[in-house]
Amino acid sequence: MILALFIIYHLLHLTAGTVGFRAGEYQHLAVYHNVAAAFSVWYISLFYIVAMACLCLHLDHGIWSMLQTLGWNNARTTAGLKGLSRGLALIVFAGFISVPVAVLAGWLR
């Protein structure tokens, strides 16, 4: 449910520009400007980071479940496969939060 609400907010925010921007701040097709303006607001960045943490948990579970469904887990491989699913989910998490973190840190303007 959290991810579904995030997707709706994300589309309204960065695609349509109808929420999260002051009047006249959103510029149609100016992606870099819109991303920098959007993530310069700390609570919007925090919301995105929390949503990506939820996605990370969801991916961890989904990857692990896929590996179980394929029958790749057994007593010898379980620990490694759990590590693989967590590692992949954390890589996706780090990639997605790098943009709001970079804007908040002042690396992107």
Kinemage of the C-alpha trace (Angstrom):
@kinemage 1
@onewidth
@group {chain A} dominant
@subgroup {mainchain}
@vectorlist {calphas} color= white
{ca met a 1} P 0.000 0.000 0.000
{ca ile a 2} L 2.838 2.383 0.860
{ca leu a 3} L 4.505 1.743 -2.485
{ca ala a 4} L 1.242 2.245 -4.373
{ca leu a 5} L 0.712 5.617 -2.664
{ca phe a 6} L 4.314 6.540 -3.400
{ca ile a 7} L 3.897 5.745 -7.100
{ca ile a 8} L 0.821 7.968 -7.303
{ca tyr a 9} L 2.625 10.784 -5.468
{ca his a 10} L 5.725 10.366 -7.630
{ca leu a 11} L 3.725 10.658 -10.850
{ca leu a 12} L 1.863 13.719 -9.588
{ca his a 13} L 5.074 15.233 -8.261
{ca leu a 14} L 7.794 14.807 -10.876
{ca thr a 15} L 5.765 13.906 -13.966
{ca ala a 16} L 2.802 16.268 -13.721
{ca gly a 17} L 4.211 18.846 -11.294
{ca thr a 18} L 0.841 19.201 -9.582
{ca val a 19} L 2.091 18.577 -6.016
{ca gly a 20} L 5.244 19.471 -4.090
{ca phe a 21} L 6.190 22.597 -6.038
{ca arg a 22} L 5.536 26.270 -5.377
{ca ala a 23} L 3.577 28.145 -8.022
{ca gly a 24} L 5.651 28.559 -11.184
{ca glu a 25} L 8.543 26.401 -9.911
{ca tyr a 26} L 7.804 23.292 -12.007
{ca gln a 27} L 9.053 23.556 -15.599
{ca his a 28} L 7.666 21.150 -18.179
{ca leu a 29} L 10.416 18.851 -19.602
{ca ala a 30} L 13.146 20.512 -17.465
{ca val a 31} L 13.982 17.282 -15.656
{ca tyr a 32} L 17.239 18.363 -13.992
{ca his a 33} L 15.703 21.592 -12.709
{ca asn a 34} L 12.588 19.826 -11.422
{ca val a 35} L 14.549 17.100 -9.636
{ca ala a 36} L 16.904 19.613 -8.011
{ca ala a 37} L 14.009 21.840 -6.940
{ca ala a 38} L 11.938 18.931 -5.654
{ca phe a 39} L 14.649 17.273 -3.587
{ca ser a 40} L 15.920 20.536 -2.116
{ca val a 41} L 12.922 20.342 0.234
{ca trp a 42} L 14.071 18.062 3.078
{ca tyr a 43} L 10.717 16.477 3.915
{ca ile a 44} L 10.092 15.516 0.294
{ca ser a 45} L 13.547 13.921 0.138
{ca leu a 46} L 12.860 12.126 3.410
{ca phe a 47} L 9.577 10.805 2.019
{ca tyr a 48} L 11.368 9.474 -1.063
{ca ile a 49} L 14.086 7.853 1.076
{ca val a 50} L 11.516 6.160 3.333
{ca ala a 51} L 9.591 4.948 0.272
{ca met a 52} L 12.816 3.525 -1.178
{ca ala a 53} L 13.491 1.751 2.128
{ca cys a 54} L 10.066 0.119 1.785
{ca leu a 55} L 10.943 -0.828 -1.791
{ca cys a 56} L 14.225 -2.313 -0.517
{ca leu a 57} L 12.355 -4.535 1.946
{ca his a 58} L 9.899 -5.527 -0.770
{ca leu a 59} L 12.713 -6.400 -3.201
{ca asp a 60} L 14.617 -8.359 -0.568
{ca his a 61} L 11.555 -10.487 0.078
{ca gly a 62} L 10.714 -10.804 -3.616
{ca ile a 63} L 14.192 -11.844 -4.710
{ca trp a 64} L 14.454 -14.353 -1.867
{ca ser a 65} L 11.016 -15.777 -2.721
{ca met a 66} L 11.969 -16.070 -6.393
{ca leu a 67} L 15.120 -17.989 -5.501
{ca gln a 68} L 13.087 -20.320 -3.266
{ca thr a 69} L 10.490 -20.830 -5.998
{ca leu a 70} L 13.233 -21.789 -8.431
{ca gly a 71} L 14.385 -24.362 -5.894
{ca trp a 72} L 17.869 -22.923 -5.516
{ca asn a 73} L 17.807 -22.885 -1.720
{ca asn a 74} L 18.950 -25.762 0.428
{ca ala a 75} L 20.864 -26.098 3.691
{ca arg a 76} L 24.136 -25.249 1.945
{ca thr a 77} L 22.988 -22.264 -0.176
{ca thr a 78} L 20.374 -20.536 2.016
{ca ala a 79} L 22.743 -18.123 3.751
{ca gly a 80} L 24.402 -17.107 0.494
{ca leu a 81} L 21.121 -16.607 -1.323
{ca lys a 82} L 19.721 -14.511 1.526
{ca gly a 83} L 22.857 -12.397 1.340
{ca leu a 84} L 22.446 -12.084 -2.422
{ca ser a 85} L 18.826 -10.926 -2.133
{ca arg a 86} L 19.687 -8.407 0.575
{ca gly a 87} L 22.723 -7.191 -1.339
{ca leu a 88} L 20.782 -6.626 -4.557
{ca ala a 89} L 18.005 -4.821 -2.686
{ca leu a 90} L 20.564 -2.594 -0.931
{ca ile a 91} L 22.238 -1.746 -4.243
{ca val a 92} L 18.887 -0.640 -5.669
{ca phe a 93} L 18.190 1.329 -2.465
{ca ala a 94} L 21.563 3.083 -2.605
{ca gly a 95} L 21.082 3.959 -6.259
{ca phe a 96} L 17.618 5.405 -5.788
{ca ile a 97} L 18.436 7.472 -2.705
{ca ser a 98} L 21.642 8.831 -4.225
{ca val a 99} L 19.726 11.578 -6.040
{ca pro a 100} L 17.850 13.093 -3.059
{ca val a 101} L 20.950 12.706 -0.879
{ca ala a 102} L 23.104 14.435 -3.506
{ca val a 103} L 20.671 17.339 -3.752
{ca leu a 104} L 20.407 17.707 0.025
{ca ala a 105} L 24.203 17.524 0.372
{ca gly a 106} L 24.586 20.302 -2.200
{ca trp a 107} L 26.358 18.140 -4.781
{ca leu a 108} L 23.583 18.862 -7.318
{ca arg a 109} L 22.030 22.274 -7.725
